[in-house]
Amino acid sequence: MGNQLNSQGMSDVAQLNLAEKWKEVKLRALLEDMVEYHKGVYPNGPLALAIWFKKSVQGGEHCLLELFKGILIDRIVGPTRVSLSWRIDPNEPPFVLIDATSVEFFEQQLASKSPILANYFDRYEALYFDKNLLPDNVLAAFNILTEPAGLIKGWYVTADEYAQTRDLRGLLASHGNSKPPIGLVKMEESQDFENCRGVLNAEIGQKWLPISPSGIVNHTFYNDTLSGRAGYFLFQGGSFYQILKFEIKTAPEYSARLLERSRDDRYPELYLRAVRASE
């Protein structure tokens, strides 16, 4: 009898948890729909950040903070009460209480440690952000990470390109005006800094995420290496490496160093050797 009661209790808890999760999914979808609409509220003031704060799936009212870039406002406007079912019935619950202000005013208040911002850091979740419109201190305040610690960014250099140039300044000049498409998080480096190994990242949806074992096969540098062709990476700051090899590695511990964990803890690990200017 005891085992049956325990089993029933566990089943009830699981059902309650599932119901709560489903409520949260539906509520987040409604909030994200409203945020999407608000991206065009100010023609010359794009939405830069939307924060769901005092987060709860219970009750009929929820809280949203929106920051707009470049609008002339020196206060927080709101709360404005709007139905999350506004497309169907503007009077139907649940409702959202919206506070809105400019990025510039929020940054000023953040720098002065104003107590008026305290509510926005209570059980918060970033529903939307545009990192190009937000200063670093606002991103950091809401723990919005767009790249892993230690990430270095750079460009792939083919053997033909290197043979034609063989000059680090020339390579930097030819690539420096373009956005780096590749990032590297070093997992190990030799004491003489001659050799290192790490995980390659690419920018996806404003975040630098590890390239997957299936995704790596779509990159020229990987296929060149498999075909036995020499290849190089040039990183911002002037460090230059020759590709030695790739190795698909199972490494659960790498997830702590990256923004996203792979589904099976497998990562394409890259081995590099430093190339000096005289080589």
C-alpha positions in Angstrom: 0.0 0.0 0.0 2.8 2.4 1.0 4.6 1.9 -2.4 1.3 2.5 -4.2 0.8 5.8 -2.3 4.3 6.9 -3.0 4.0 6.1 -6.7 0.7 8.0 -6.9 2.2 10.9 -5.1 5.2 11.0 -7.5 2.8 10.9 -10.4 0.8 13.8 -9.1 3.9 15.9 -8.6 5.1 15.1 -12.1 1.7 16.1 -13.5 1.8 19.4 -11.6 5.3 20.2 -12.8 4.3 19.4 -16.3 1.2 21.7 -16.0 3.4 24.5 -14.6 5.9 24.1 -17.4 3.1 24.3 -20.0 1.7 27.4 -18.4 5.2 29.0 -18.6 5.6 28.1 -22.2 2.2 29.6 -23.2 2.8 32.7 -21.1 6.3 33.3 -22.5 4.9 32.9 -26.1 2.3 35.6 -25.3 4.9 38.0 -23.9 7.3 37.4 -26.8 4.4 38.1 -29.2 3.9 41.5 -27.5 7.6 42.2 -27.5 7.8 41.5 -31.2 5.0 44.0 -31.9 6.7 46.6 -29.7 9.9 46.5 -31.9 8.2 49.0 -34.2 6.5 51.3 -31.7 9.1 54.1 -32.1 10.2 54.5 -35.7 13.5 56.1 -34.7 13.8 54.3 -31.3 14.4 50.5 -31.8 13.6 48.1 -29.0 16.9 47.1 -27.4 15.9 45.0 -24.4 12.8 43.3 -22.9 12.9 41.9 -19.4 10.2 39.7 -17.8 10.6 40.5 -14.1 8.9 39.3 -10.9 8.6 36.2 -13.0 5.7 33.9 -12.1 3.2 31.8 -14.0 0.5 32.4 -11.4 -1.9 35.3 -11.2 -3.5 37.5 -13.9 -0.8 40.2 -14.1 2.8 40.0 -15.2 5.6 42.5 -15.4 7.7 43.6 -18.4 10.5 46.2 -18.7 11.3 47.5 -22.2 14.3 49.7 -23.1 14.4 51.7 -26.4 17.5 53.1 -27.9 17.7 56.8 -28.5 14.3 58.0 -27.5 14.2 61.3 -25.6 13.0 60.3 -22.2 14.5 60.8 -18.8 12.2 58.7 -16.7 10.5 55.4 -16.5 7.0 55.4 -18.1 4.4 53.1 -16.7 3.2 50.7 -15.7 0.9 50.5 -18.7 -1.6 47.6 -18.3 -2.3 45.7 -21.5 -4.0 42.4 -22.2 -1.7 39.6 -23.5 -4.7 38.5 -25.6 -4.8 42.0 -27.2 -5.1 40.6 -30.7 -8.4 38.9 -29.7 -9.9 40.7 -26.8 -8.2 43.8 -25.1 -10.1 43.1 -21.9 -9.2 39.4 -21.5 -6.6 38.3 -18.9 -3.8 37.6 -18.4 -2.5 41.2 -18.4 1.0 42.6 -18.5 2.2 45.7 -16.7 4.8 47.4 -19.0 7.5 49.8 -17.8 9.4 51.6 -20.6 12.3 53.9 -20.8 15.4 54.7 -22.9 18.6 52.7 -22.8 20.4 55.9 -21.9 18.3 56.7 -18.9 18.5 53.2 -17.6 22.3 53.2 -18.0 22.5 56.4 -16.0 20.4 55.0 -13.2 22.4 51.8 -13.2 25.7 53.7 -12.9 24.3 55.7 -9.9 23.0 52.5 -8.3 19.5 54.0 -8.2 17.0 52.0 -6.0 14.3 52.6 -8.5 15.8 49.7 -10.6 15.6 47.1 -7.8 12.3 45.6 -9.0 13.7 44.8 -12.4 16.2 42.3 -11.0 13.7 40.3 -9.1 13.3 36.9 -10.8 14.1 38.3 -14.2 14.5 36.7 -17.6 15.6 38.5 -20.8 13.0 37.8 -23.5 14.7 39.8 -26.2 17.9 41.8 -26.6 20.0 43.5 -29.3 23.6 43.6 -28.1 24.5 46.2 -30.7 22.1 48.7 -29.0 23.1 47.9 -25.4 26.2 49.1 -23.4 28.2 46.4 -21.7 27.1 47.4 -18.2 23.5 46.8 -19.0 24.2 43.4 -20.6 26.3 42.5 -17.5 23.7 43.7 -15.1 21.2 41.2 -16.5 23.8 38.5 -16.9 23.3 38.5 -20.7 26.3 36.6 -22.0 27.0 36.9 -25.7 30.4 35.2 -25.8 32.4 32.8 -23.6 35.2 34.0 -21.4 38.6 34.0 -23.2 37.1 33.9 -26.7 39.5 35.1 -29.4 38.0 36.0 -32.8 39.6 35.7 -36.2 39.7 34.6 -39.8 40.6 31.5 -41.8 43.6 32.0 -44.1 44.1 29.5 -46.9 47.5 28.1 -47.9 47.3 30.1 -51.2 46.5 33.3 -49.5 49.4 32.9 -47.1 51.8 31.9 -49.9 50.9 35.1 -51.7 51.3 37.4 -48.7 53.6 35.8 -46.1 53.3 39.0 -44.2 51.3 39.3 -41.0 50.6 43.0 -41.4 49.3 42.4 -44.9 47.0 39.7 -43.7 45.7 41.9 -40.9 45.2 44.7 -43.3 43.2 42.5 -45.8 41.0 41.0 -43.1 40.8 43.7 -40.4 37.9 45.6 -42.0 35.7 42.5 -42.1 33.8 41.0 -39.1 35.6 37.9 -37.7 33.5 34.8 -38.6 35.3 32.4 -36.2 36.1 32.4 -32.5 38.3 30.1 -30.5 38.2 29.1 -26.8 41.5 27.6 -25.9 41.2 24.6 -23.7 45.0 24.0 -23.3 48.2 25.8 -24.2 51.8 24.8 -24.0 54.1 26.7 -21.6 56.1 28.1 -24.6 52.8 29.2 -26.3 53.8 27.3 -29.4 50.9 24.9 -29.4 47.3 25.0 -28.2 44.0 23.2 -28.7 40.5 24.5 -28.3 36.9 24.6 -29.5 35.8 26.7 -32.4 32.8 29.0 -32.1 30.6 30.9 -34.5 28.2 33.7 -33.9 24.6 32.5 -34.0 21.7 34.7 -33.0 23.9 37.3 -31.3 25.8 34.6 -29.3 29.1 32.9 -29.9 28.3 29.2 -29.7 30.4 26.1 -30.2 30.4 24.6 -33.7 28.9 21.1 -33.6 30.5 17.9 -35.0 27.8 17.9 -37.7 28.2 21.6 -38.4 32.0 21.6 -38.7 31.8 19.6 -42.0 30.3 22.7 -43.7 33.4 24.8 -43.2 36.2 25.1 -45.8 38.9 25.0 -43.1 37.8 21.6 -41.9 37.5 20.1 -45.4 40.9 21.6 -46.4 42.5 20.0 -43.4 40.9 16.6 -44.2 42.2 16.8 -47.7 45.7 17.4 -46.5 45.8 21.1 -47.5 47.6 23.5 -45.1 45.4 26.1 -43.5 45.8 28.9 -40.9 43.9 31.0 -38.5 44.6 34.7 -38.0 43.2 36.2 -34.8 42.6 39.7 -33.7 45.7 41.1 -32.1 48.0 39.4 -34.6 48.4 35.8 -33.3 48.7 33.4 -36.3 48.4 29.6 -36.2 48.7 26.7 -38.5 46.0 24.1 -38.3 47.5 20.7 -37.3 44.4 18.6 -37.0 40.8 18.2 -35.8 39.6 15.6 -33.4 36.0 14.9 -32.3 36.2 14.7 -28.6 33.8 13.7 -25.9 34.4 16.3 -23.1 31.5 17.1 -20.7 33.8 19.4 -18.8 34.0 21.8 -21.7 30.4 22.9 -21.2 31.5 25.1 -18.2 33.8 27.1 -20.6 31.2 27.5 -23.4 27.8 29.3 -23.7 26.0 26.2 -24.9 26.5 22.5 -24.1 26.4 20.1 -27.0 23.6 17.5 -26.8 26.0 14.6 -26.5 29.1 16.4 -25.0 31.0 15.9 -28.2 33.0 18.8 -29.7 35.4 19.2 -32.7 38.7 20.1 -31.0 41.2 22.0 -33.0 45.0 21.6 -32.6 47.1 24.6 -33.6 50.8 25.5 -33.9 52.0 29.1 -33.7 53.5 30.5 -36.8 56.2 33.2 -36.3 56.8 36.1 -38.7 60.0 34.6 -40.1 58.4 31.3 -41.1 
